[in-house]
């Protein structure tokens, strides 16, 4: 693994929905395009190596009928030289079982200016006929970037297409490379989305070197040592990870072995033994980078001159880094991990997450407020207390030490630190979440707090559910024909507000701004039209986002004989078919963040109708979430109210059936109808 940068580069525009969608990698769209261009080269005869032929009669690992391929054999041989350069040889062989397994015939290897690919070979052993071989000259070299050219990087990718990756055939490849890592950290990720028969990892160290390994998501396997000083680990019959919707991130479930390489003496880039060492490493990278230039000092004075309180001053500086510093990541060499100097970021008015954090830290220091880097993976569950120190992070933000005695109720993303007192977690890269709050994916997540004492793994706060959600009210009237019309008012808070602002940030016409509402209404009514609509606080992030719209829905009430069926839950669905699958759930269900949604719908009923039957109230409580609803007649008004609250962000797989029942209760409630009949004369 080349540990040149925290991966992937995160940008708040790449935002997830309420249930987490996994997983976004840098340059995804560029790689997809590159894959489309890679055609299998003309097949050439070439004897596959003996290590591949040894797999021809190997028994297959346990698999089901839907398995596309199995990994028969993988081997990584890591040789460390005394000067810190690392040579690695990687060998992999798959057997293709189904047509979709063809993707295993495409080899992808990333490299940068500190890495050299000495050779890359691929082979196919067909069921019948001669072996095929492809080499370096058959590969395609492509740059790696992200949408909108927000990433400038020296990271590149070689793509090699192995011919005839069809059912029954064995495909394999061998990659020989050299690299000089910035930190002597390696990872062995041996689990895949297909079953693994056998995987090996060998380590060859120079005299005097030591290593430390930590296993995660897999029982620790004892190493064996050979006469030449090579240490080897072997795992066999590793089950496939079958992706599930809203599951934890890959690093939270896949079997891995972390290796810290420890040279003798005081080599600067030695592997980390604990989080303190990793924090000290980052302190060294960032040393002097927060120094304020005269221009920064002048800008701080101008931004805070009219701010009456310390909180107002911090808010002004935070807003500047959020909105006036454009997100651009320049990750050349060590730039993938080291922030650019604050003065440079301020002058150029652009930078990535660590650059924005550096500039804001510099500006806060000018008003007497200390702040600290927080290195984090935005996919909650990638780093846990049991995780060893490693570079598996993809984002940098700040922890702001609040002045003693500061009392501002809007600053909610805080924890009490035993040495620092009250610290506020803030992400200056996220230009839509106001200072004092924290988006859902960061809540209850673990990050590395970097202070003068080194690094410390800390848990970020989970905010009250009431700070994120949709509060919807409607006053409507039903006529004797069954048509429904009236006004709806929505107040969106937290991530729900942020998501709408993000969706509408490019909208410059009223018709574009109500498209999300039209989508919502189309799910609720067979026919409808919007008579008027407006948006409030679209560009004011520290206020709730609001929709107001008027609707007409023909044939809303369903007539059966002399009965009228009216659905009290007018619009908006809280149920989910997430767990309506044939296979039992294997992994926890991950929610984006805590949430509290409310609906109050009041429907005026014509005097010619009277109530015959009301749906029963619902009170579903299952620890991780709760749902209550009530339908009642208040005079001649049908009133429906409900509340959904998500409190626990991770639901264990063992509780999946409870969550399934919970969603079914909601679905039944949403389908229920109030029954009216013609009133007696």
C-alpha positions in Angstrom: 0.0 0.0 0.0 1.3 3.4 -0.9 0.4 5.7 2.1 1.0 8.9 0.3 -2.3 10.6 1.2 -5.4 10.3 3.3 -7.9 8.7 0.9 -10.3 9.4 -0.6 -10.4 13.1 -0.8 -13.8 14.2 0.6 -15.8 17.1 -0.5 -19.2 18.1 1.1 -20.8 18.1 -2.3 -20.5 14.3 -2.3 -23.1 13.9 0.3 -24.8 10.7 1.5 -28.5 10.2 2.1 -30.1 9.4 5.5 -29.0 5.7 5.2 -25.4 5.6 4.3 -24.5 4.7 0.8 -21.0 3.1 0.5 -18.4 3.7 -0.8 -17.0 6.6 -2.8 -13.5 6.4 -4.1 -11.4 9.2 -5.6 -11.5 9.5 -9.3 -14.4 7.1 -9.6 -15.8 8.6 -12.7 -12.4 8.9 -14.3 -11.7 5.2 -13.6 -15.1 4.1 -15.0 -14.3 6.0 -18.2 -10.9 4.5 -18.4 -12.3 1.0 -17.9 -14.6 1.6 -20.8 -11.6 2.4 -23.0 -9.6 -0.7 -22.0 -10.2 -3.4 -24.6 -8.8 -6.9 -24.2 -5.6 -6.9 -26.2 -5.1 -9.4 -29.0 -4.6 -12.8 -27.3 -1.0 -14.0 -27.5 0.4 -17.4 -26.5 2.4 -17.3 -23.3 2.8 -20.0 -20.7 1.2 -19.0 -17.4 3.6 -19.3 -14.4 3.8 -22.4 -12.3 2.1 -20.8 -9.3 -1.0 -20.3 -11.5 -0.9 -23.8 -13.0 -0.8 -25.2 -9.4 -4.3 -23.8 -9.0 -5.9 -25.7 -11.9 -6.9 -28.7 -9.7 -7.3 -26.8 -6.5 -10.6 -27.4 -4.7 -12.9 -24.3 -4.7 -13.8 -22.5 -1.4 -17.4 -22.8 -0.2 -19.7 -20.7 -2.4 -23.3 -20.4 -3.5 -24.8 -20.6 -7.0 -24.7 -16.8 -7.4 -21.0 -16.4 -6.9 -19.4 -14.9 -9.9 -15.8 -15.9 -9.1 -13.6 -17.3 -6.4 -10.1 -16.2 -5.4 -8.0 -19.4 -5.6 -4.7 -17.9 -4.5 -3.1 -14.6 -3.5 0.4 -13.9 -2.3 2.2 -10.7 -1.3 5.9 -10.8 -0.7 7.2 -7.6 0.9 11.0 -7.0 1.0 12.2 -4.0 3.0 15.6 -2.6 2.2 17.9 -0.9 4.8 17.3 2.5 3.2 13.6 2.2 3.7 12.7 1.4 0.2 10.1 -1.4 -0.2 9.9 -4.0 -2.9 6.7 -5.9 -3.3 5.6 -8.8 -5.4 1.8 -9.4 -5.7 0.3 -12.5 -7.2 -3.4 -13.2 -7.6 -5.4 -15.9 -9.3 -9.2 -16.1 -9.8 -11.5 -18.8 -11.2 -14.4 -17.3 -13.1 -17.7 -19.0 -12.4 -20.3 -16.7 -14.0 -20.4 -14.1 -16.7 -20.3 -11.2 -14.2 -17.0 -12.5 -13.0 -15.4 -11.0 -16.1 -14.5 -7.9 -14.0 -11.8 -10.0 -12.3 -10.0 -9.9 -15.6 -9.3 -6.2 -15.3 -6.2 -5.4 -13.2 -5.8 -1.9 -11.7 -2.7 -0.7 -9.9 -2.2 2.8 -8.6 1.2 4.6 -8.4 2.7 8.0 -7.9 6.1 9.7 -8.2 7.5 7.7 -5.2 6.4 4.4 -6.7 7.8 2.5 -9.7 5.9 -0.4 -11.4 8.7 -2.7 -12.6 6.4 -5.0 -14.3 2.8 -6.1 -14.6 1.7 -9.3 -16.2 -1.6 -11.1 -16.7 -2.5 -14.6 -17.8 -5.5 -16.7 -18.6 -5.5 -20.5 -18.3 -8.6 -21.5 -20.4 -10.5 -24.7 -20.0 -9.4 -25.7 -23.5 -6.4 -24.5 -25.6 -3.2 -22.6 -24.9 -2.6 -20.0 -22.2 -2.9 -16.3 -22.9 -0.5 -13.6 -21.7 -0.6 -9.8 -21.6 2.2 -7.5 -20.5 3.1 -3.9 -19.6 2.8 -2.7 -23.2 -0.8 -3.9 -23.2 -1.8 -1.7 -20.2 -3.4 1.7 -20.2 -2.0 4.5 -18.1 -4.6 7.0 -16.8 -4.5 9.9 -14.4 -6.6 9.8 -11.3 -8.9 12.8 -10.5 -12.3 13.8 -9.2 -15.3 15.5 -10.7 -15.0 19.2 -11.6 -11.2 19.0 -11.5 -11.1 19.6 -7.8 -8.1 17.3 -7.4 -4.7 17.9 -8.8 -2.6 14.8 -8.1 0.4 12.8 -9.3 -1.4 9.6 -8.6 -1.9 7.5 -11.7 -3.4 4.1 -12.5 -2.4 1.3 -14.8 -5.2 -0.8 -16.2 -4.6 -4.2 -17.8 -7.3 -6.3 -19.4 -6.8 -10.1 -19.3 -8.4 -11.8 -22.3 -11.0 -14.6 -22.0 -12.1 -13.9 -18.4 -15.1 -16.2 -18.9 -16.7 -19.0 -16.9 -14.5 -22.0 -16.3 -11.2 -20.1 -17.0 -8.5 -19.0 -14.5 -7.2 -15.5 -14.7 -4.3 -14.2 -12.7 -1.7 -11.4 -12.6 1.6 -10.5 -11.1 2.8 -7.0 -10.1 6.4 -6.1 -9.2 6.8 -2.7 -7.8 9.1 -0.5 -5.6 8.1 2.4 -3.4 9.5 4.7 -0.8 6.6 5.3 1.7 6.4 8.4 3.8 5.4 6.2 6.7 6.5 2.6 7.2 3.0 1.4 7.5 1.5 -1.5 5.4 -1.9 -3.1 5.2 -2.8 -6.6 4.1 -6.5 -6.7 3.1 -7.1 -10.4 2.3 -10.9 -10.5 2.4 -12.9 -9.8 -0.8 -16.5 -9.8 -2.2 -15.8 -13.3 -3.4 -14.7 -16.3 -1.4 -11.0 -16.7 -0.8 -9.4 -20.2 -0.8 -5.8 -19.2 0.2 -4.0 -15.9 0.9 -0.4 -15.5 1.9 1.6 -12.5 3.1 5.4 -12.7 3.5 7.7 -10.1 5.1 11.4 -9.9 4.7 13.2 -7.3 7.0 16.8 -6.1 7.1 18.8 -7.1 10.2 17.9 -5.1 13.3 14.4 -4.2 12.0 11.2 -5.2 13.9 7.5 -5.2 13.2 4.2 -5.0 15.0 1.0 -6.5 13.5 -2.6 -6.0 14.6 -5.5 -8.0 13.1 -9.0 -6.6 12.7 -12.2 -8.3 11.8 -10.5 -11.7 11.7 -8.9 -14.0 14.3 -5.2 -13.4 14.6 -3.1 -16.0 12.7 0.3 -17.0 14.0 3.2 -16.4 11.7 5.8 -18.9 10.6 9.5 -18.1 9.9 11.7 -19.6 7.3 15.4 -20.2 7.3 16.1 -17.1 5.3 14.5 -14.8 7.9 11.2 -14.4 6.0 8.0 -14.2 8.1 4.8 -15.5 6.6 1.1 -15.4 7.5 -1.6 -17.6 5.8 -5.4 -17.4 5.9 -7.6 -20.0 4.2 -11.3 -20.3 3.3 -12.2 -16.7 4.0 -15.9 -16.0 3.4 -17.0 -13.4 0.9 -18.3 -10.0 2.0 -21.6 -9.6 0.2 -22.5 -5.9 0.0 -25.7 -4.8 1.7 -27.5 -1.5 1.7 -26.6 0.8 4.6 -23.9 -1.6 5.8 -20.8 -0.4 7.7 -17.8 0.8 5.6 -15.4 -1.8 4.1 -12.7 -1.0 6.6 -15.2 -1.7 9.4 -16.0 -5.3 8.3 -13.2 -6.6 6.1 -10.5 -8.9 7.5 -7.2 -7.0 7.5 -3.7 -7.1 9.1 -2.0 -3.8 9.9 1.8 -3.9 9.9 4.0 -1.3 11.5 7.7 -1.5 10.3 10.1 -0.4 13.0 13.7 0.3 11.9 16.6 0.6 14.3 17.5 4.1 15.5 15.3 7.1 14.9 14.3 6.9 11.3 11.7 9.6 10.8 9.2 7.6 8.9 9.0 4.6 11.1 5.6 2.9 11.6 3.3 4.0 14.4 3.0 1.9 17.6 0.3 4.1 19.1 -1.9 7.0 18.3 0.4 9.4 20.2 3.2 8.7 17.7 0.9 9.3 14.8 -0.2 12.6 16.3 3.4 13.7 16.8 4.1 12.7 13.1 1.3 15.0 12.0 2.5 17.8 14.3 5.9 17.7 12.5 4.2 17.8 9.1 2.2 20.9 10.1 4.9 22.7 12.1 5.0 26.4 11.2 2.2 26.1 8.7 -0.3 28.0 10.8 1.9 31.1 11.1 -0.2 34.1 10.3 1.0 36.5 7.6 0.4 40.3 7.9 -2.4 39.9 5.4 -4.1 37.2 7.5 -3.8 39.4 10.6 -5.4 42.3 8.7 -8.2 40.2 7.4 -9.0 38.8 10.9 -9.2 42.3 12.3 -11.6 43.3 9.5 -13.8 40.3 9.9 -14.1 40.5 13.7 -14.2 44.3 14.1 -18.0 44.4 14.4 -18.5 41.0 16.1 -19.8 41.7 19.6 -18.9 38.4 21.3 -16.2 35.7 21.1 -18.7 33.3 19.5 -19.6 35.9 16.9 -15.9 36.4 16.1 -15.3 32.7 15.7 -18.4 32.4 13.5 -17.2 35.2 11.2 -13.8 33.5 10.7 -15.5 30.1 10.2 -17.8 31.5 7.5 -14.9 33.1 5.7 -13.0 29.7 5.4 -16.2 27.9 4.5 -17.3 30.3 1.7 -14.3 32.3 0.5 -11.7 29.6 0.2 -12.6 27.4 -2.8 -12.1 23.7 -2.4 -9.2 22.5 -4.6 -6.9 19.6 -3.6 -3.3 19.8 -4.8 -1.8 16.5 -3.7 1.6 16.2 -5.2 4.1 14.2 -3.3 3.8 14.7 0.5 1.0 17.2 -0.3 -1.5 14.4 0.0 -0.9 14.5 3.8 0.8 17.8 4.6 -1.2 21.0 4.7 -0.1 24.0 2.7 1.0 27.1 4.7 -1.9 29.2 5.9 -0.4 32.3 4.2 -0.4 30.5 0.8 -3.9 29.2 1.2 -5.1 32.7 2.1 -3.4 34.3 -0.8 -4.5 31.8 -3.4 -8.0 31.5 -1.9 -8.2 27.8 -2.4 -7.2 24.6 -0.6 -8.4 21.2 0.5 -9.7 20.1 3.8 -6.4 20.2 5.7 -5.6 23.5 4.1 -8.9 25.1 5.2 -8.4 23.7 8.7 -4.9 25.2 8.8 -6.1 28.6 7.7 -8.9 28.7 10.2 -6.6 27.6 12.9 -4.3 30.4 12.1 -7.1 33.0 12.1 -8.6 31.7 15.4 -5.2 32.0 17.0 -5.2 35.7 16.2 -8.3 36.2 18.4 -6.8 34.2 21.2 -8.6 30.9 20.5 -6.7 27.6 20.3 -7.6 24.9 17.9 -6.4 21.4 17.0 -6.4 19.2 13.9 -8.8 16.3 13.9 -8.0 13.6 11.4 -11.0 11.5 10.6 -12.6 9.0 8.2 -16.0 10.4 7.2 -17.3 6.8 6.9 -18.3 6.1 10.5 -17.0 2.7 11.6 -13.8 2.8 9.6 -11.9 3.7 12.7 -12.9 2.4 16.1 -11.2 2.2 19.6 -9.9 -1.3 18.7 -8.3 0.0 15.4 -4.5 0.3 15.5 -2.9 3.6 14.4 -3.0 3.8 10.6 -3.4 6.2 7.7 -6.9 5.0 6.8 -8.4 8.5 7.1 -9.9 10.7 4.4 -10.6 14.1 6.0 -9.2 16.8 8.3 -11.2 19.2 10.4 -10.8 21.2 13.6 -11.4 20.9 17.3 -11.8 24.5 18.7 -11.1 25.1 22.4 -13.9 27.3 23.5 -13.1 30.2 25.9 -14.0 29.5 29.6 -17.4 30.9 30.4 -18.6 31.0 26.8 -22.3 30.2 26.8 -23.9 30.0 23.4 -26.7 27.5 22.8 -26.0 27.3 19.1 -22.6 25.7 19.8 -23.8 22.1 20.2 -21.1 20.0 18.7 -19.0 19.9 21.9 -17.4 17.5 24.3 -15.6 17.9 27.6 -12.0 17.1 27.3 -10.1 16.3 30.6 -7.3 18.7 29.7 -8.6 21.1 27.2 -12.0 21.8 28.7 -14.9 22.3 26.2 -13.9 21.7 22.6 -16.1 22.3 19.6 -15.8 20.1 16.5 -16.1 22.0 13.3 -15.6 21.2 9.6 -14.5 24.3 7.6 -14.7 22.3 4.4 -18.4 21.8 4.7 -19.8 25.1 3.5 -23.4 24.2 4.3 -23.2 23.2 8.0 -23.1 26.2 10.3 -20.4 26.8 12.9 -21.5 24.9 16.1 -23.1 22.0 14.3 -21.9 18.7 12.8 -23.3 16.7 9.9 -24.6 13.2 10.7 -21.7 11.1 9.3 -19.2 12.8 11.6 -21.4 12.4 14.7 -20.4 9.5 17.1 -17.4 9.0 14.8 -13.8 8.5 15.9 -11.1 10.9 15.0 -7.4 11.6 15.9 -7.2 14.7 18.0 -3.7 16.2 17.4 -2.4 18.3 20.3 1.0 19.2 21.7 0.9 15.9 23.6 0.7 14.0 20.4 -2.4 12.1 19.1 -5.4 10.9 20.9 -8.3 8.9 19.5 -11.6 10.7 20.6 -15.2 10.1 19.9 -17.1 13.1 18.4 -20.5 14.0 19.9 -23.8 12.7 18.8 -26.2 15.6 18.6 -29.9 15.6 19.8 -32.2 14.0 17.2 -34.4 17.1 17.3 -31.6 19.1 15.5 -32.0 17.1 12.3 -35.3 16.4 10.6 -38.4 17.5 8.7 -41.3 19.1 10.5 -44.2 19.2 8.1 -47.7 20.8 8.8 -50.6 21.0 6.4 -54.0 22.6 6.5 -56.2 21.1 3.8 -59.8 20.7 2.7 -61.6 17.8 1.1 -64.6 18.6 -1.1 -67.6 16.4 -1.8 -66.0 15.1 -5.0 -63.0 13.8 -3.1 -60.5 16.4 -4.2 -58.0 17.7 -1.7 -56.5 21.2 -1.7 -54.6 23.4 0.8 -51.3 24.7 2.1 -48.2 22.8 3.3 -45.4 24.2 5.4 -42.1 22.4 5.8 -39.2 23.2 8.2 -36.0 21.3 7.6 -33.2 21.2 10.1 -29.7 19.9 10.2 -28.7 17.5 7.4 -32.2 17.6 6.0 -31.7 21.4 5.5 -28.2 20.9 4.2 -29.3 18.3 1.6 -31.9 20.6 0.2 -29.6 23.5 0.0 -27.0 21.3 -1.7 -29.6 20.1 -4.2 -30.7 23.6 -5.0 -27.4 25.5 -4.9 -27.3 25.5 -8.7 -31.0 26.3 -9.2 -31.7 29.8 -10.4 -35.3 29.6 -11.2 -38.4 29.1 -9.1 -39.4 26.0 -11.1 -36.1 24.3 -10.4 -36.4 25.1 -6.7 -39.7 23.1 -6.3 -38.5 20.0 -8.2 -37.8 18.2 -4.9 -41.4 19.0 -3.8 -42.8 17.7 -7.1 -41.0 14.4 -6.6 -42.5 14.1 -3.1 -46.0 14.9 -4.3 -45.7 12.4 -7.2 -45.1 9.7 -4.7 -48.2 10.7 -2.7 -50.9 11.5 -5.4 -52.0 10.0 -8.6 -52.7 13.5 -10.0 -51.8 16.8 -8.5 -50.7 20.3 -9.4 -48.8 23.0 -7.4 -50.6 26.3 -7.4 -47.8 28.3 -5.7 -44.5 27.6 -3.9 -41.8 29.4 -2.2 -38.4 28.8 -0.4 -37.1 30.5 2.7 -33.5 30.7 3.9 -32.0 29.0 0.9 -28.7 30.8 1.3 -28.8 31.4 5.1 -27.3 28.3 6.6 -27.8 29.1 10.2 -31.6 29.3 9.8 -34.0 26.5 9.1 -34.7 25.8 5.5 -38.4 26.2 4.7 -40.8 25.2 1.9 -44.3 26.7 1.6 -46.5 25.3 -1.2 -50.2 25.0 -2.1 -51.5 21.9 -3.8 -54.6 20.5 -5.5 -55.0 16.7 -5.7 -58.0 15.4 -7.6 -59.6 12.1 -6.5 -57.7 11.9 -3.3 -60.6 10.3 -1.4 -61.6 6.8 -2.7 -65.3 6.2 -3.0 -66.8 2.7 -2.4 -70.5 2.7 -2.5 -71.6 5.3 0.0 -68.2 5.2 1.8 -65.3 7.6 1.4 -61.8 6.4 2.2 -59.4 9.2 3.2 -55.7 8.5 3.9 -54.8 10.7 7.0 -51.1 10.5 6.2 -51.2 12.8 3.2 -47.6 12.8 2.0 -44.1 11.8 3.0 -43.0 8.2 3.7 -41.0 7.1 6.7 -41.1 3.4 5.9 -38.4 1.4 4.1 -38.0 -1.8 2.3 -34.3 -1.9 3.3 -34.6 -5.3 5.0 -37.2 -6.9 2.7 -34.7 -9.3 1.3 -34.5 -13.1 0.9 -31.2 -13.5 2.6 -30.8 -12.8 6.4 -28.9 -9.6 7.3 -25.2 -10.1 7.8 -24.0 -6.7 8.9 -25.3 -3.9 11.0 -27.6 -1.2 9.6 -26.0 2.2 9.6 -28.0 5.4 9.8 -26.4 8.7 8.6 -27.2 10.4 11.9 -29.9 11.0 14.6 -33.1 12.4 13.3 -36.6 13.5 14.4 -39.4 14.0 11.9 -42.9 15.2 12.6 -46.1 15.5 10.5 -49.3 17.2 11.4 -52.0 17.0 8.7 -55.4 18.7 9.2 -58.1 17.9 6.7 -61.4 19.8 6.8 -64.2 17.3 6.0 -67.4 18.3 4.1 -70.5 18.6 6.3 -72.2 15.9 4.2 -69.8 13.3 5.6 -69.5 11.8 9.0 -66.8 9.6 10.5 -67.5 5.8 10.5 -64.1 4.4 11.5 -60.7 5.9 12.4 -57.3 4.1 12.1 -55.9 3.0 15.5 -53.1 4.9 17.2 -49.6 3.5 16.8 -46.8 3.4 19.4 -43.8 1.5 18.2 -40.7 1.5 20.5 -37.6 -0.6 19.7 -34.7 1.1 21.5 -32.9 2.4 18.5 -35.9 4.2 17.2 -39.5 5.2 18.0 -42.7 5.9 16.1 -46.0 7.3 17.2 -49.0 8.3 15.3 -52.6 9.4 16.1 -55.6 10.0 14.0 -58.6 11.8 15.5 -61.6 14.0 14.6 -61.4 17.5 16.0 -64.8 19.0 15.2 -65.2 18.4 11.5 -61.4 18.2 10.9 -59.5 15.0 10.4 -56.2 15.4 12.3 -53.2 13.2 11.8 -50.0 13.6 13.8 -46.9 11.4 13.9 -43.3 11.5 15.1 -40.4 9.3 14.0 -37.1 9.5 15.9 -33.8 7.7 15.1 -31.7 7.6 18.2 -29.2 4.7 17.7 -26.9 5.1 14.6 -25.9 1.5 14.3 -28.4 -1.4 14.5 -26.7 -4.8 15.0 -27.5 -7.5 12.4 -29.1 -9.5 15.2 -31.7 -6.8 15.6 -32.5 -6.7 11.9 -35.8 -8.5 12.3 -36.9 -5.9 14.9 -36.0 -3.1 12.5 -37.9 -4.9 9.7 -41.0 -5.2 11.9 -40.6 -1.5 12.9 -40.7 -0.4 9.2 -43.6 -2.7 8.5 -45.6 -1.0 11.3 -44.8 2.4 9.8 -45.8 1.1 6.3 -49.2 -0.2 7.6 -49.9 3.1 9.4 -49.1 5.0 6.2 -51.6 2.9 4.2 -54.4 3.2 6.8 -57.5 5.1 5.8 -60.2 6.9 7.7 -63.7 5.7 6.7 -66.5 8.3 6.2 -70.1 7.8 5.3 -72.8 10.2 4.1 -74.3 12.0 7.1 -77.9 11.3 8.0 -80.3 14.0 6.9 
